Amino acid sequence: MKRRQFISSAALSVTAMSTFGFISFDGKKYVGDCATTSDILGPFYRPESPFRSSFHIAGETGKKVELSGKVLHQDCTTPYKNAKVELWHCDAAGVYDNFTSDFRYRGTVMTDSDGSYSFQTILPVPYDAGGGLIRPAHFHLMVTAEGYQSLVTQLYFQGDKNVASDPWASRSSNRVLEVRALTNGTSQVIYNVGMASKLAVEPASLKKLVGLYQNESKPEGILALFEYENSLWMKNEAFGNQFSYLGNNVFEMPNHPEGTNVFMTFEFPASGAIQVSIASKDSTPNTFIKQS
C-alpha cells in the first residue's frame, strides 16, 4: 500500500496519558477510570530501531540538525536516567523507510545521568499525504520510561507554512519548535519531555484481547490485534496503530479532526468467542470474532 493510501485509510493515531494506575478485567468488562490528554502518533512506527545517535548517511541531501533535550520525572525537575528515546522521520524526499534492515532515519538512544538525549540527523521535509493535504515537516518521537506513560508525539518547526493548514500541527503550538542555526553550519532543535503516569490495562487482562479476528460478514476480512509496551495495537503495514482504553470495554484510536476517532468495543459472550465492533463516530460498526 502506498503511503498516501495508507494515511487516507488508517489516518494518524495518538497515545493517551493519564494520572491513574492499572485497570483489570472483572469477567464482564474492564474497570478503571480514565482522564486523558493526547499527542499524535503517525502510522509509520517501527520497533527495535538500532541504538545510534547519528542518522547521517553518505551522500545524503538535507539540512543537518541536532535534536536534543532532557527527559524529566513528572515533578518536571528530576532528570530521568536511562529513559528510552526513539526518533524516526522521512528522508529529504519525504519517504519513510518502513521495511529495510537499514532503518534509515530511525534510531534509539538512552538518556544519561542528567536525563539528556541527542540525535544528529537532517531536517525532514513536508510531503503530500493525499486529498489535498500537505503535511508539515515533522519528527516522530517515542519516550519510554519505567513507571510512566510511553509518550509518542510529533514535533514541528517554526517557519513551516504548512503548519497553519494542517489539522494536527495547528493544534500543537507547544510542539512547533525553533530551528536555531549554529556556527558550525548545522542547526539545533530542543525538546524537553516531562513524563506522566499511565492508565493501562493489566497485562494479564490485555492478553485476552490479542489475536486474530474474522469479519462477521466478510470472512476474508482479518483483524490482527497485539500487545506492545503494555498497550493494545492494531497491526498495519509498518507496525501498528495504538489504542487507548476509555472504560466500559471501549478502546479508542484518537484521530483529529474531531469526529474521526476510531473505537473498538469488546463483548464477552458467556458461551462464545470474544467479539469486537469497530466504528468511527458516524459509521456503521464492523463486527469481528476472535479466532481460536
C-alpha positions, 0 to 999 in steps of 0.5 A, spaced: 500 500 500 502 506 498 503 511 503 498 516 501 493 510 501 495 508 507 494 515 511 487 516 507 485 509 510 488 508 517 489 516 518 494 518 524 493 515 531 495 518 538 497 515 545 493 517 551 496 519 558 493 519 564 494 520 572 491 513 574 494 506 575 492 499 572 485 497 570 483 489 570 478 485 567 472 483 572 469 477 567 464 482 564 468 488 562 474 492 564 474 497 570 478 503 571 477 510 570 480 514 565 482 522 564 486 523 558 490 528 554 493 526 547 499 527 542 499 524 535 502 518 533 503 517 525 502 510 522 509 509 520 512 506 527 517 501 527 520 497 533 527 495 535 530 501 531 538 500 532 541 504 538 545 510 534 545 517 535 547 519 528 542 518 522 547 521 517 548 517 511 553 518 505 551 522 500 545 524 503 541 531 501 538 535 507 539 540 512 543 537 518 540 538 525 541 536 532 535 534 536 536 534 543 533 535 550 532 532 557 527 527 559 524 529 566 520 525 572 513 528 572 515 533 578 518 536 571 525 537 575 528 530 576 532 528 570 530 521 568 536 516 567 536 511 562 529 513 559 528 510 552 528 515 546 526 513 539 526 518 533 524 516 526 522 521 520 522 521 512 528 522 508 529 529 504 524 526 499 519 525 504 519 517 504 519 513 510 523 507 510 518 502 513 521 495 511 529 495 510 534 492 515 537 499 514 532 503 518 534 509 515 532 515 519 530 511 525 534 510 531 534 509 539 538 512 544 538 512 552 538 518 556 544 519 561 545 521 568 542 528 567 536 525 563 539 528 556 538 525 549 541 527 542 540 525 535 544 528 529 540 527 523 537 532 517 531 536 517 525 532 514 521 535 509 513 536 508 510 531 503 503 530 500 499 525 504 493 525 499 486 529 498 489 535 498 493 535 504 500 537 505 503 535 511 508 539 515 515 537 516 515 533 522 519 528 527 516 522 530 518 521 537 517 515 542 519 516 550 519 510 554 520 510 561 519 505 567 513 507 571 510 512 566 506 513 560 510 511 553 509 518 550 509 518 542 508 525 539 510 529 533 514 535 533 514 541 528 518 547 526 517 554 526 517 557 519 513 551 516 507 554 512 504 548 512 503 548 519 497 553 519 493 548 514 494 542 517 489 539 522 494 536 527 500 541 527 495 547 528 493 544 534 500 543 537 503 550 538 507 547 544 510 542 539 512 547 533 519 548 535 525 553 533 530 551 528 536 555 531 542 555 526 549 554 529 556 556 527 558 550 525 553 550 519 548 545 522 542 547 526 539 545 533 532 543 535 530 542 543 525 538 546 524 537 553 519 531 555 516 531 562 513 524 563 506 522 566 503 516 569 499 511 565 492 508 565 493 501 562 490 495 562 493 489 566 497 485 562 494 479 564 487 482 562 490 485 555 492 478 553 485 476 552 484 481 547 490 479 542 489 475 536 486 474 530 479 476 528 474 474 522 469 479 519 462 477 521 460 478 514 466 478 510 470 472 512 476 474 508 476 480 512 482 479 518 483 483 524 490 482 527 490 485 534 497 485 539 500 487 545 506 492 545 509 496 551 503 494 555 498 497 550 493 494 545 495 495 537 492 494 531 497 491 526 498 495 519 503 495 514 509 498 518 507 496 525 501 498 528 496 503 530 495 504 538 489 504 542 487 507 548 482 504 553 476 509 555 472 504 560 466 500 559 470 495 554 471 501 549 478 502 546 479 508 542 484 510 536 484 518 537 484 521 530 483 529 529 479 532 526 474 531 531 469 526 529 474 521 526 476 517 532 476 510 531 473 505 537 473 498 538 468 495 543 469 488 546 463 483 548 464 477 552 459 472 550 458 467 556 458 461 551 462 464 545 468 467 542 470 474 544 467 479 539 469 486 537 465 492 533 469 497 530 466 504 528 468 511 527 463 516 530 458 516 524 459 509 521 456 503 521 460 498 526 464 492 523 463 486 527 469 481 528 470 474 532 476 472 535 479 466 532 481 460 536 
